Amino acid sequence: MNIDGRAYRTIWVEEAHGAVSIIDQTRLPHDLVVVALATLADAARAIKTMQVRGAPLIGVTAAYGLALALRHDASDTALAAAAATLATQRPTAVNLAWALAQMQSALAPLPPAARTKAAYALAARMADDDVESCRHIGQHGLAIIRTLAVQKTAGAPVNILTHCNAGWLACVDWGTATSPIYQAHEAGMAVHVWVDETRPRNQGAALTAYELGCHGVPHTIIADNAGGHLMQQGAVDMCIVGADRVTRNGDAANKIGTYLKALAAHDTGTPFYVAMPHSTIDWHIGDGRAIEIEERDAREVLQMTGRLADGTVATVDIAARGSPAANPAFDVTPARLITGFITERGVAPASADGLAALYPERLL
């Protein structure tokens, strides 16, 4: 997607020296900074500190992290140790474990001398596959937006509410929740996005609004608590969110606050869709009660970073000194509150049968 008219992916390899370049998302929206990952430790840190974030991008970064590790030691022991290190960085997004399992399965049978080149190639293929998955998600979601558009007054936009950032910054390109929006915009359809700020890390205000603005998509940032009000007023035609893990029965873990939006959507009859690729489905977990919810640093709740009047970027305290804070990073939306899943294979009900219809090979 575009930043100042230039097309970017979120991650790419510097062919000259094998380092992996990323957009440092902790610096957005105030500064566009590209960081080079040269070692396993660099990749692990980028995942842990959320220089890269979003379930699909975390998975691809982990794949490249293995490739970086194997440049220095391609032995069986080193492969297993590197995978174990990367697996512990973010516990909720299943794409991380999925990508590492795919890499280990492909690399373990190879002789150590062949592993590094194969690891880079497989990671690159994962990145390309993610782009294609997101593009197809957009095509299937676009059909839903078209249906809503014909019900609107001529020229009126389809108003879409999203939560957190499930855009191209959370993937390699296109995004999951945003891919239908980008494709509708590029098709000349009138769309407008209500962007939840998404406390405490403000990924909506900092990232979703940034990328929509760079691409020219009309949008408005709202406080997280405004979404239900807008749905009551009929100002939201549909909600689209992403997911970090979807269980076999259709429960979906996503950024904290998603469940509340799903409740409001259910109460007001607003369609609520979850957009995700196949790598986000955890076929080993029956329902959302078994999903591990990441607990992050309390400082994310107690502090906020922004640009001051003099142009400098600073982190300031926003809470009463001495007050503790809890910071669960995700919540789980039950399948019963989800209108449907938008995947690279099509749209299906949020249920075990719906997922099985899309991925029948998982039943074998």
Residue frames relative to the residue before (quaternion, step in Angstrom):
aa qw qx qy qz dx dy dz
M 1.0000 0.0000 0.0000 0.0000 0.00 0.00 0.00
N 0.5906 -0.6560 0.3876 0.2658 3.55 -1.30 0.29
I 0.0186 -0.7194 0.6932 0.0405 3.49 -1.28 0.70
D 0.8308 -0.0947 0.0051 0.5484 3.56 -0.57 1.20
G 0.7362 -0.4519 0.2219 0.4523 3.54 0.97 0.93
R 0.6439 0.4896 -0.3269 0.4886 3.59 1.26 -0.03
A 0.4065 -0.7193 0.5122 0.2347 3.57 -0.90 0.94
Y 0.0463 -0.7917 0.6090 -0.0097 3.55 -0.96 0.97
R 0.1876 -0.6452 0.7052 0.2261 3.43 -1.48 0.23
T 0.5761 -0.6101 0.4127 0.3543 3.57 -1.24 0.28
I 0.7908 0.1191 -0.0438 0.5988 3.58 1.22 -0.41
W 0.1245 0.7831 -0.5990 0.1119 3.57 -1.00 0.84
V 0.4529 -0.6816 0.5111 0.2629 3.57 -1.26 0.45
E 0.3338 -0.6920 0.6033 0.2139 3.53 -1.08 0.83
E 0.3633 -0.7974 0.4377 0.2013 3.54 -0.12 1.33
A 0.6198 0.5917 -0.3562 0.3726 3.60 1.01 -0.74
H 0.8433 0.1069 -0.0246 0.5261 3.60 0.91 -0.81
G 0.5728 -0.6655 0.3541 0.3219 3.59 1.22 0.26
A 0.4682 0.6526 -0.4657 0.3716 3.59 1.22 0.02
V 0.3602 -0.7167 0.5616 0.2031 3.54 -1.25 0.53
S 0.2209 -0.7924 0.5587 0.1052 3.57 -0.71 1.08
I 0.0541 -0.7777 0.6262 0.0095 3.54 -1.10 0.82
I 0.4340 -0.6022 0.5795 0.3364 3.53 -1.35 0.24
D 0.3519 -0.7391 0.5353 0.2083 3.59 -0.68 1.08
Q 0.2259 -0.8357 0.4887 0.1085 3.56 -0.13 1.31
T 0.5467 0.5907 -0.4130 0.4262 3.59 1.23 -0.13
R 0.6706 0.4953 -0.2957 0.4664 3.60 1.23 -0.33
L 0.5824 0.5703 -0.3733 0.4429 3.57 1.27 -0.26
P 0.6172 -0.1228 -0.7683 -0.1167 1.58 -2.26 1.12
H 0.5079 0.7096 -0.3932 0.2896 3.57 1.28 -0.10
D 0.8027 0.0699 -0.0155 0.5920 3.58 1.07 -0.71
L 0.2778 -0.7210 0.6104 0.1746 3.55 -1.06 0.83
V 0.0687 0.8104 -0.5681 0.1253 3.55 -0.32 1.32
V 0.2059 -0.7594 0.6080 0.1059 3.56 -0.89 0.98
V 0.1340 -0.7971 0.5884 0.0236 3.55 -0.83 1.08
A 0.3101 -0.7412 0.5675 0.1797 3.57 -1.04 0.80
L 0.1947 -0.7468 0.6267 0.1076 3.56 -0.95 0.95
A 0.0943 -0.8382 0.5371 0.0086 3.57 -0.56 1.16
T 0.7902 0.2435 -0.1026 0.5530 3.58 1.19 -0.46
L 0.6787 -0.4416 0.3884 0.4399 3.54 -1.34 0.11
A 0.6522 0.5224 -0.3197 0.4468 3.59 0.91 -0.89
D 0.6196 0.5380 -0.3420 0.4579 3.59 1.03 -0.74
A 0.6828 0.4869 -0.2906 0.4607 3.57 0.87 -0.95
A 0.6486 0.5145 -0.3199 0.4607 3.59 0.94 -0.86
R 0.6649 0.5013 -0.3009 0.4649 3.56 0.93 -0.87
A 0.6341 0.5373 -0.3358 0.4433 3.59 0.98 -0.81
I 0.6582 0.4864 -0.3022 0.4887 3.59 1.05 -0.77
K 0.6893 0.5036 -0.2891 0.4331 3.59 0.80 -1.00
T 0.7659 0.3792 -0.1977 0.4800 3.58 0.85 -0.96
M 0.4594 -0.7270 0.4018 0.3147 3.56 1.36 0.10
Q 0.2258 0.7150 -0.6012 0.2763 3.54 0.96 0.92
V 0.7148 0.1219 -0.1308 0.6761 3.53 1.30 -0.51
R 0.1121 0.7817 -0.6076 0.0846 3.57 -1.01 0.76
G 0.5239 0.5361 -0.4969 0.4372 3.51 -1.27 0.47
A 0.5491 -0.6808 0.3688 0.3147 3.55 -0.66 1.14
P 0.6956 0.4643 -0.3207 0.4446 3.68 0.70 -0.88
L 0.6780 0.4847 -0.3038 0.4616 3.60 0.93 -0.85
I 0.5895 0.5563 -0.3704 0.4537 3.60 1.06 -0.66
G 0.6598 0.5185 -0.3105 0.4465 3.57 0.92 -0.88
V 0.6840 0.4731 -0.2925 0.4719 3.58 0.86 -0.92
T 0.6293 0.5263 -0.3360 0.4626 3.60 1.01 -0.75
A 0.6354 0.5180 -0.3297 0.4682 3.59 0.99 -0.77
A 0.6248 0.5347 -0.3385 0.4572 3.59 1.01 -0.79
Y 0.6770 0.4603 -0.2882 0.4968 3.58 0.93 -0.85
G 0.5882 0.5778 -0.3650 0.4324 3.58 1.13 -0.61
L 0.6301 0.5114 -0.3307 0.4818 3.57 1.05 -0.71
A 0.6364 0.5278 -0.3306 0.4550 3.57 0.96 -0.84
L 0.6457 0.5138 -0.3170 0.4675 3.58 0.98 -0.83
A 0.6509 0.5204 -0.3192 0.4512 3.58 0.96 -0.84
L 0.6876 0.5065 -0.2869 0.4341 3.58 0.92 -0.90
R 0.5137 0.6246 -0.4276 0.4038 3.60 1.21 -0.28
H 0.7443 0.4056 -0.2055 0.4892 3.58 1.09 -0.74
D 0.7837 -0.0631 0.0579 0.6152 3.56 1.15 -0.62
A 0.1094 -0.8361 0.5375 0.0134 3.57 -0.45 1.23
S 0.3578 0.7536 -0.4843 0.2638 3.58 1.19 0.39
D 0.6758 -0.4693 0.3725 0.4294 3.56 -1.31 0.23
T 0.6587 0.5192 -0.3091 0.4483 3.56 0.92 -0.92
A 0.6782 0.4928 -0.2931 0.4596 3.57 0.90 -0.91
L 0.6226 0.5384 -0.3405 0.4545 3.60 1.02 -0.77
A 0.6854 0.4790 -0.2841 0.4691 3.57 0.85 -0.95
A 0.6681 0.5050 -0.3053 0.4533 3.58 0.94 -0.87
A 0.6492 0.5150 -0.3211 0.4584 3.58 0.96 -0.81
A 0.6482 0.5097 -0.3145 0.4703 3.58 0.96 -0.85
A 0.6497 0.5162 -0.3163 0.4598 3.59 0.98 -0.83
T 0.6367 0.5268 -0.3268 0.4586 3.59 0.99 -0.79
L 0.6975 0.4725 -0.2781 0.4614 3.57 0.81 -0.96
A 0.6397 0.5718 -0.3301 0.3936 3.59 0.98 -0.82
T 0.7003 0.4943 -0.2730 0.4367 3.59 1.10 -0.61
Q 0.5151 0.7006 -0.4048 0.2827 3.60 1.19 -0.23
R 0.7884 0.0066 0.0137 0.6150 3.62 0.97 -0.83
P 0.2717 -0.8431 0.4393 0.1498 3.64 -0.28 1.16
T 0.6821 0.5452 -0.3095 0.3763 3.61 1.02 -0.65
A 0.6906 0.4820 -0.2940 0.4520 3.60 0.85 -0.90
V 0.3295 -0.7888 0.4873 0.1783 3.58 -0.42 1.22
N 0.5147 0.6524 -0.4191 0.3658 3.61 1.17 -0.41
L 0.5831 0.5834 -0.3669 0.4301 3.59 1.13 -0.60
A 0.7059 0.4344 -0.2619 0.4944 3.59 0.77 -1.01
W 0.6174 0.5544 -0.3443 0.4392 3.59 1.04 -0.77
A 0.6857 0.4861 -0.2934 0.4555 3.57 0.82 -0.98
L 0.6619 0.5021 -0.3136 0.4599 3.59 0.92 -0.84
A 0.6388 0.5182 -0.3298 0.4633 3.59 1.01 -0.75
Q 0.6375 0.5205 -0.3238 0.4667 3.58 1.01 -0.82
M 0.6698 0.5031 -0.2973 0.4581 3.56 0.93 -0.91
Q 0.6824 0.4905 -0.3015 0.4503 3.58 0.81 -0.95
S 0.6403 0.5387 -0.3261 0.4398 3.56 0.97 -0.84
A 0.7094 0.4527 -0.2572 0.4751 3.57 1.00 -0.84
L 0.7389 0.4537 -0.2337 0.4399 3.58 0.98 -0.83
A 0.5971 0.6219 -0.3676 0.3486 3.59 0.98 -0.79
P 0.6958 0.4716 -0.3114 0.4433 3.67 0.87 -0.75
L 0.6091 0.5824 -0.3514 0.4079 3.60 1.20 -0.39
P 0.5303 -0.5775 0.4877 0.3840 3.60 -1.17 0.42
P 0.6418 -0.5651 0.3440 0.3880 3.61 -1.01 0.71
A 0.6418 0.5529 -0.3384 0.4097 3.60 0.97 -0.75
A 0.7144 0.4426 -0.2526 0.4795 3.59 1.16 -0.53
R 0.5317 0.7046 -0.3796 0.2770 3.57 1.21 -0.35
T 0.6552 0.5389 -0.3450 0.4015 3.60 0.85 -0.85
K 0.6722 0.4819 -0.2984 0.4764 3.59 0.82 -0.96
A 0.6610 0.5037 -0.3080 0.4630 3.58 0.95 -0.85
A 0.6348 0.5395 -0.3329 0.4417 3.59 1.03 -0.76
Y 0.6466 0.5032 -0.3217 0.4746 3.58 0.93 -0.81
A 0.6656 0.5106 -0.3065 0.4498 3.57 0.91 -0.90
L 0.6773 0.4861 -0.2972 0.4654 3.58 0.93 -0.87
A 0.6335 0.5180 -0.3323 0.4690 3.60 1.00 -0.76
A 0.6464 0.5112 -0.3180 0.4688 3.58 1.00 -0.81
R 0.6364 0.5169 -0.3251 0.4714 3.57 1.04 -0.75
M 0.6196 0.5304 -0.3379 0.4697 3.59 1.04 -0.74
A 0.6451 0.5192 -0.3199 0.4604 3.56 0.97 -0.84
D 0.6734 0.4867 -0.2939 0.4726 3.58 0.90 -0.91
D 0.6430 0.5198 -0.3225 0.4607 3.58 1.00 -0.81
D 0.6255 0.5321 -0.3413 0.4573 3.58 1.05 -0.73
V 0.6307 0.5283 -0.3327 0.4609 3.58 0.98 -0.81
E 0.6828 0.4803 -0.2863 0.4702 3.58 0.89 -0.92
S 0.6212 0.5326 -0.3440 0.4605 3.59 0.99 -0.76
C 0.6823 0.4826 -0.2882 0.4674 3.56 0.88 -0.93
R 0.6206 0.5338 -0.3487 0.4564 3.58 1.02 -0.71
H 0.6788 0.4736 -0.2914 0.4796 3.59 0.94 -0.84
I 0.5762 0.5541 -0.3726 0.4713 3.60 1.08 -0.64
G 0.6533 0.5239 -0.3054 0.4532 3.55 0.97 -0.86
Q 0.6480 0.5207 -0.3262 0.4501 3.57 0.95 -0.82
H 0.6856 0.4692 -0.2905 0.4747 3.59 0.92 -0.87
G 0.6626 0.4937 -0.3067 0.4724 3.59 1.03 -0.73
L 0.5785 0.5928 -0.3656 0.4245 3.56 1.13 -0.65
A 0.6205 0.5501 -0.3456 0.4393 3.59 1.01 -0.73
I 0.6343 0.5143 -0.3257 0.4766 3.59 1.07 -0.71
I 0.6572 0.5047 -0.3104 0.4660 3.57 0.94 -0.87
R 0.6187 0.5388 -0.3456 0.4554 3.61 1.01 -0.75
T 0.6462 0.5223 -0.3220 0.4539 3.59 0.95 -0.86
L 0.6684 0.4854 -0.2955 0.4799 3.58 0.98 -0.82
A 0.6304 0.5694 -0.3370 0.4060 3.58 1.02 -0.80
V 0.6670 0.5086 -0.3209 0.4399 3.60 0.96 -0.76
Q 0.6423 0.5152 -0.3201 0.4685 3.57 1.25 -0.29
K 0.6010 0.5787 -0.3466 0.4286 3.59 1.29 -0.20
T 0.5951 -0.5128 0.4700 0.4025 3.52 -1.31 0.32
A 0.6170 -0.5780 0.3754 0.3800 3.58 -0.96 0.84
G 0.8188 0.2224 -0.1950 0.4919 3.55 -0.82 1.07
A 0.5709 0.5901 -0.3909 0.4160 3.59 1.21 -0.30
P 0.4354 -0.7199 0.4675 0.2713 3.60 -0.87 0.84
V 0.4525 -0.5912 0.5763 0.3369 3.51 -1.33 0.34
N 0.2297 -0.7932 0.5551 0.0992 3.57 -0.63 1.17
I 0.0638 -0.8131 0.5770 -0.0434 3.54 -0.60 1.24
L 0.1835 -0.7724 0.5992 0.1028 3.56 -0.86 0.97
T 0.0165 -0.7892 0.6140 -0.0018 3.55 -0.97 0.89
H 0.2656 -0.7665 0.5711 0.1256 3.54 -1.22 0.53
C 0.8025 0.1447 -0.1842 0.5487 3.54 -1.03 0.93
N 0.5093 -0.5995 0.4777 0.3912 3.58 -1.11 -0.65
A 0.0709 0.7538 -0.6477 0.0851 3.52 -0.59 1.24
G 0.3552 0.7512 -0.4662 0.3037 3.50 1.09 0.86
W 0.7637 -0.3444 0.2348 0.4931 3.55 -1.23 -0.29
L 0.5900 0.5687 -0.3740 0.4343 3.60 1.17 -0.42
A 0.6736 0.4670 -0.2922 0.4927 3.60 1.21 -0.38
C 0.7159 0.3381 -0.2019 0.5765 3.56 1.33 -0.18
V 0.6496 -0.4565 0.3729 0.4801 3.58 -1.08 -0.60
D 0.7548 -0.1593 0.1058 0.6274 3.57 1.16 -0.70
W 0.7867 0.3426 -0.2715 0.4359 3.57 -1.34 0.38
G 0.2685 -0.7516 0.5535 0.2380 3.59 0.72 -1.06
T 0.4981 -0.6201 0.5047 0.3355 3.55 -1.34 0.06
A 0.7685 0.3376 -0.1972 0.5065 3.60 0.40 -1.18
T 0.7137 0.4567 -0.2686 0.4582 3.60 1.04 -0.67
S 0.5164 0.6710 -0.4298 0.3138 3.60 1.09 -0.45
P 0.6574 0.4744 -0.3404 0.4763 3.66 0.87 -0.72
I 0.6308 0.5405 -0.3285 0.4495 3.57 1.08 -0.74
Y 0.6618 0.4947 -0.3049 0.4736 3.59 0.89 -0.91
Q 0.6825 0.4848 -0.3025 0.4557 3.57 0.90 -0.86
A 0.6188 0.5173 -0.3448 0.4803 3.60 1.07 -0.64
H 0.6453 0.5219 -0.3117 0.4626 3.58 0.96 -0.87
E 0.7012 0.4617 -0.2747 0.4688 3.58 0.88 -0.91
A 0.6403 0.5012 -0.3233 0.4841 3.58 1.24 -0.39
G 0.5731 -0.6299 0.3600 0.3810 3.58 1.29 0.07
M 0.4633 0.6755 -0.4528 0.3522 3.59 1.24 0.22
A 0.4541 -0.6633 0.5212 0.2867 3.55 -1.16 0.62
V 0.1141 0.7734 -0.6128 0.1149 3.55 -0.62 1.16
H 0.0615 -0.7618 0.6437 0.0378 3.53 -1.24 0.57
V 0.2170 -0.8036 0.5479 0.0832 3.56 -0.88 0.99
W 0.2555 -0.7012 0.6465 0.1585 3.54 -0.99 0.95
V 0.1426 -0.8229 0.5492 0.0305 3.58 -0.48 1.23
D 0.3195 -0.7309 0.5746 0.1830 3.58 -0.50 1.18
E 0.5055 -0.6583 0.4581 0.3182 3.59 -0.92 0.85
T 0.1989 -0.8373 0.4800 0.1705 3.58 1.16 -0.73
R 0.0066 -0.7874 0.6117 -0.0761 3.52 0.36 1.28
P 0.5986 -0.1177 -0.7773 -0.1537 1.53 -2.24 1.08
R 0.6635 0.5266 -0.3283 0.4180 3.63 1.14 -0.34
N 0.3693 -0.7853 0.4458 0.2195 3.56 1.31 0.00
Q 0.1762 0.8170 -0.5321 0.1352 3.58 0.95 0.80
G 0.6045 0.5477 -0.3657 0.4482 3.58 1.14 -0.51
A 0.7194 0.4447 -0.2471 0.4730 3.54 0.75 -1.10
A 0.7410 0.4350 -0.2333 0.4552 3.56 0.92 -0.91
L 0.8097 0.3021 -0.1249 0.4873 3.58 0.91 -0.90
T 0.7004 0.4497 -0.2952 0.4691 3.61 0.70 -1.00
A 0.6673 0.4847 -0.3083 0.4741 3.58 0.87 -0.91
Y 0.6221 0.5521 -0.3375 0.4408 3.59 1.01 -0.78
E 0.7362 0.4211 -0.2625 0.4602 3.58 0.71 -1.01
L 0.6145 0.5265 -0.3574 0.4663 3.61 1.04 -0.67
G 0.6571 0.5140 -0.3060 0.4587 3.56 0.96 -0.87
C 0.6456 0.5212 -0.3218 0.4560 3.58 0.96 -0.84
H 0.7354 0.4083 -0.2222 0.4930 3.57 1.08 -0.73
G 0.5367 -0.6790 0.3752 0.3319 3.58 1.28 0.04
V 0.4482 0.6846 -0.4627 0.3412 3.60 1.19 0.44
P 0.4542 -0.6904 0.4816 0.2918 3.64 -0.72 0.98
H 0.1326 0.7949 -0.5759 0.1375 3.57 -0.88 0.95
T 0.1441 -0.7623 0.6243 0.0914 3.53 -1.31 0.37
I 0.3368 -0.7259 0.5631 0.2063 3.58 -0.83 0.99
I 0.0463 -0.7889 0.6126 0.0134 3.56 -0.99 0.88
A 0.5686 -0.5417 0.4815 0.3893 3.54 -1.27 0.38
D 0.6321 -0.5661 0.3638 0.3841 3.56 -1.03 0.73
N 0.7162 0.4778 -0.2582 0.4384 3.57 0.93 -0.88
A 0.5682 0.6150 -0.3855 0.3877 3.62 1.24 -0.04
G 0.5107 0.6985 -0.4087 0.2904 3.59 1.17 -0.46
G 0.6661 0.5067 -0.3079 0.4525 3.58 0.89 -0.90
H 0.6265 0.5368 -0.3268 0.4611 3.56 1.01 -0.80
L 0.6722 0.4954 -0.3030 0.4592 3.58 0.89 -0.91
M 0.6265 0.5163 -0.3395 0.4751 3.58 1.05 -0.68
Q 0.6385 0.5212 -0.3297 0.4603 3.60 0.95 -0.79
Q 0.6982 0.4701 -0.2624 0.4720 3.58 1.08 -0.73
G 0.4943 -0.6733 0.4194 0.3556 3.59 1.27 -0.04
A 0.4762 0.7005 -0.4139 0.3336 3.57 1.24 0.37
V 0.6847 0.3970 -0.2782 0.5442 3.60 1.29 0.08
D 0.2599 -0.7870 0.5444 0.1292 3.57 -0.68 1.10
M 0.7879 -0.0975 0.0690 0.6041 3.57 1.14 -0.59
C 0.2702 -0.7082 0.6202 0.2022 3.53 -1.31 0.36
I 0.0113 -0.7551 0.6550 0.0268 3.55 -1.14 0.75
V 0.0180 0.7806 -0.6240 0.0297 3.56 -0.82 1.01
G 0.4681 -0.6326 0.5233 0.3270 3.53 -1.31 0.13
A 0.2660 -0.7406 0.5823 0.2041 3.57 -1.24 -0.41
D 0.3336 -0.7249 0.5694 0.1976 3.52 -1.25 0.57
R 0.7807 -0.0551 0.0217 0.6220 3.57 1.22 -0.41
V 0.0799 -0.7685 0.6344 0.0250 3.57 -0.97 0.96
T 0.3197 -0.7725 0.5216 0.1699 3.57 -0.78 1.03
R 0.7331 -0.4493 0.2840 0.4242 3.57 -1.29 0.27
N 0.7237 0.4369 -0.2592 0.4671 3.60 1.03 -0.70
G 0.6328 -0.5788 0.3216 0.4014 3.60 1.26 0.02
D 0.4292 0.6540 -0.4993 0.3724 3.60 1.20 0.26
A 0.1525 -0.8212 0.5483 0.0420 3.58 -0.99 0.83
A 0.2307 -0.7456 0.6117 0.1287 3.56 -0.86 1.03
N 0.1154 0.7670 -0.6229 0.1018 3.54 -0.92 0.95
K 0.7754 -0.3533 0.2372 0.4666 3.56 -1.31 0.08
I 0.6174 -0.5723 0.3956 0.3671 3.55 -1.03 0.85
G 0.7130 0.3990 -0.3236 0.4772 3.56 -0.89 1.00
T 0.5213 0.6453 -0.4123 0.3765 3.57 1.24 -0.34
Y 0.6247 0.5600 -0.3327 0.4307 3.58 0.97 -0.87
L 0.6555 0.5082 -0.3176 0.4596 3.58 0.94 -0.83
K 0.6363 0.5092 -0.3305 0.4761 3.60 1.02 -0.71
A 0.6457 0.5186 -0.3207 0.4597 3.57 1.01 -0.79
L 0.6267 0.5249 -0.3347 0.4687 3.60 1.04 -0.71
A 0.6655 0.4898 -0.3032 0.4746 3.57 0.92 -0.88
A 0.6420 0.5179 -0.3262 0.4618 3.58 0.98 -0.81
H 0.6457 0.5210 -0.3176 0.4591 3.58 0.96 -0.86
D 0.6786 0.5050 -0.2911 0.4470 3.58 0.91 -0.91
T 0.7591 0.3757 -0.1959 0.4942 3.58 1.04 -0.77
G 0.4926 -0.6784 0.4259 0.3402 3.60 1.23 0.00
T 0.4104 0.7035 -0.4745 0.3340 3.57 1.18 0.56
P 0.4667 -0.6767 0.4774 0.3104 3.66 -0.72 0.94
F 0.0898 -0.7965 0.5979 -0.0031 3.57 -0.90 1.00
Y 0.0289 -0.8289 0.5564 -0.0497 3.56 -0.35 1.30
V 0.2187 -0.7227 0.6394 0.1448 3.52 -1.27 0.62
A 0.1573 -0.7873 0.5930 0.0620 3.57 -0.74 1.09
M 0.2156 0.7837 -0.5557 0.1747 3.58 -0.74 1.02
P 0.4374 -0.6659 0.5294 0.2917 3.58 -1.21 0.50
H 0.7232 -0.4499 0.3116 0.4213 3.56 -1.31 0.22
S 0.6366 0.5656 -0.3324 0.4053 3.59 1.07 -0.70
T 0.6261 0.5434 -0.3365 0.4467 3.60 1.24 -0.23
I 0.5929 0.5676 -0.3694 0.4358 3.61 1.22 -0.21
D 0.1823 -0.7661 0.6098 0.0896 3.56 -0.83 1.04
W 0.2102 -0.8249 0.5174 0.0874 3.56 -0.14 1.31
H 0.6191 0.5673 -0.3343 0.4279 3.59 1.26 -0.19
I 0.7052 0.4128 -0.2496 0.5197 3.60 1.24 -0.28
G 0.4186 -0.7535 0.4588 0.2157 3.56 -0.76 1.08
D 0.8068 -0.0695 0.0684 0.5828 3.59 0.97 -0.81
G 0.7390 -0.4934 0.2721 0.3693 3.51 -1.33 0.32
R 0.5363 0.6411 -0.4097 0.3655 3.59 1.18 -0.37
A 0.6897 0.4878 -0.2758 0.4585 3.59 1.16 -0.53
I 0.5164 0.6489 -0.4252 0.3627 3.62 1.23 -0.07
E 0.3729 -0.7077 0.5561 0.2254 3.57 -0.90 0.94
I 0.2124 -0.7861 0.5722 0.0977 3.57 -0.76 1.08
E 0.4012 -0.7336 0.5040 0.2165 3.55 -0.65 1.15
E 0.1740 -0.7469 0.6342 0.0980 3.57 -0.99 0.91
R 0.1602 -0.8271 0.5361 0.0527 3.55 -0.50 1.21
D 0.7524 -0.4189 0.2860 0.4203 3.53 -1.37 0.22
A 0.5147 -0.6672 0.4525 0.2919 3.58 -0.91 0.94
R 0.5650 0.6188 -0.3912 0.3805 3.59 1.12 -0.52
E 0.5677 0.5896 -0.3940 0.4181 3.61 1.14 -0.46
V 0.6785 0.4565 -0.2772 0.5044 3.59 1.15 -0.60
L 0.7351 0.4628 -0.2255 0.4411 3.56 0.95 -0.93
Q 0.7699 0.2801 -0.1507 0.5532 3.60 1.23 -0.35
M 0.1113 -0.7707 0.6217 0.0843 3.53 -1.30 0.32
T 0.2564 -0.7621 0.5799 0.1314 3.55 -1.09 0.81
G 0.1697 0.7859 -0.5799 0.1315 3.56 -0.96 0.88
R 0.5645 -0.5910 0.4555 0.3529 3.53 -1.34 0.13
L 0.3418 -0.7479 0.5393 0.1815 3.57 -0.84 1.02
A 0.7187 -0.4622 0.3036 0.4216 3.56 -1.30 0.26
D 0.6980 0.4637 -0.2834 0.4663 3.60 1.07 -0.62
G 0.6281 -0.5776 0.3191 0.4125 3.56 1.30 0.16
T 0.5729 0.5838 -0.3941 0.4190 3.58 1.18 -0.21
V 0.3537 -0.7098 0.5699 0.2154 3.54 -1.23 0.56
A 0.0284 0.8200 -0.5658 0.0823 3.56 -0.74 1.08
T 0.3268 -0.7019 0.5948 0.2162 3.54 -1.29 0.46
V 0.0596 -0.8167 0.5737 -0.0202 3.57 -0.76 1.06
D 0.5078 -0.6088 0.5107 0.3327 3.55 -1.28 0.47
I 0.1318 -0.8049 0.5748 0.0655 3.59 -1.02 0.79
A 0.7040 0.4367 -0.2493 0.5015 3.59 1.28 -0.08
A 0.6559 -0.4912 0.3926 0.4176 3.52 -1.32 0.26
R 0.4976 -0.6701 0.4583 0.3055 3.57 -0.84 0.95
G 0.7815 0.3180 -0.2564 0.4717 3.51 -1.00 0.89
S 0.5682 0.5868 -0.3967 0.4189 3.60 1.21 -0.25
P 0.3581 -0.7200 0.5459 0.2352 3.59 -0.90 0.87
A 0.1682 -0.7785 0.5961 0.1014 3.58 -1.25 0.32
A 0.2601 -0.7136 0.6264 0.1753 3.53 -1.18 0.68
N 0.0804 -0.8300 0.5520 -0.0058 3.56 -0.99 0.80
P 0.0294 0.7819 -0.6198 0.0597 3.61 0.38 1.18
A 0.3673 -0.7889 0.4558 0.1869 3.57 -0.69 1.07
F 0.7937 0.2101 -0.0879 0.5640 3.60 1.17 -0.49
D 0.0931 -0.7359 0.6541 0.1480 3.50 -1.37 0.19
V 0.4254 -0.7035 0.5174 0.2376 3.55 -1.30 0.28
T 0.2153 -0.7573 0.6072 0.1072 3.56 -0.85 1.04
P 0.3996 -0.7262 0.5007 0.2496 3.61 -0.62 1.08
A 0.6342 -0.5673 0.3798 0.3629 3.54 -1.12 0.72
R 0.6197 0.5845 -0.3465 0.3928 3.61 1.03 -0.75
L 0.6891 0.4673 -0.2787 0.4787 3.60 1.21 -0.42
I 0.6335 0.5409 -0.3169 0.4535 3.59 1.28 -0.18
T 0.4302 -0.7116 0.4960 0.2503 3.58 -0.74 1.05
G 0.7633 -0.2748 0.1993 0.5497 3.55 0.95 -0.85
F 0.4404 -0.6459 0.5513 0.2914 3.53 -1.37 0.25
I 0.1829 -0.7306 0.6465 0.1216 3.54 -1.10 0.81
T 0.0356 0.8169 -0.5690 0.0871 3.57 -0.44 1.24
E 0.6819 -0.4659 0.3545 0.4385 3.56 -1.30 0.01
R 0.6986 0.4535 -0.2715 0.4823 3.60 1.21 -0.35
G 0.7433 -0.3454 0.2235 0.5276 3.58 1.21 -0.11
V 0.5581 -0.5749 0.4801 0.3570 3.54 -1.37 -0.23
A 0.0318 0.8067 -0.5864 0.0653 3.56 -0.91 0.92
P 0.6092 -0.5312 0.4238 0.4087 3.58 -1.21 0.37
A 0.4697 -0.6516 0.5139 0.3013 3.57 -1.19 0.58
S 0.4593 0.6412 -0.4730 0.3926 3.54 0.17 1.31
A 0.6669 -0.4749 0.3753 0.4346 3.54 -1.30 0.21
D 0.6682 0.4922 -0.3041 0.4677 3.57 0.94 -0.84
G 0.6354 0.5380 -0.3318 0.4435 3.58 1.01 -0.77
L 0.6749 0.4738 -0.2909 0.4852 3.58 0.94 -0.87
A 0.6487 0.5225 -0.3220 0.4500 3.57 0.99 -0.80
A 0.6258 0.5362 -0.3415 0.4520 3.58 1.08 -0.67
L 0.6760 0.4737 -0.2892 0.4848 3.58 1.07 -0.69
Y 0.8046 0.1789 -0.0515 0.5639 3.58 1.00 -0.85
P 0.0322 -0.8538 0.5193 0.0192 3.61 0.60 1.08
E 0.5757 0.6042 -0.3881 0.3910 3.58 1.12 -0.50
R 0.5899 0.5839 -0.3686 0.4185 3.60 1.20 -0.44
L 0.6282 0.5418 -0.3366 0.4455 3.59 1.23 -0.30
L 0.5652 0.6249 -0.3757 0.3860 3.57 1.25 -0.30
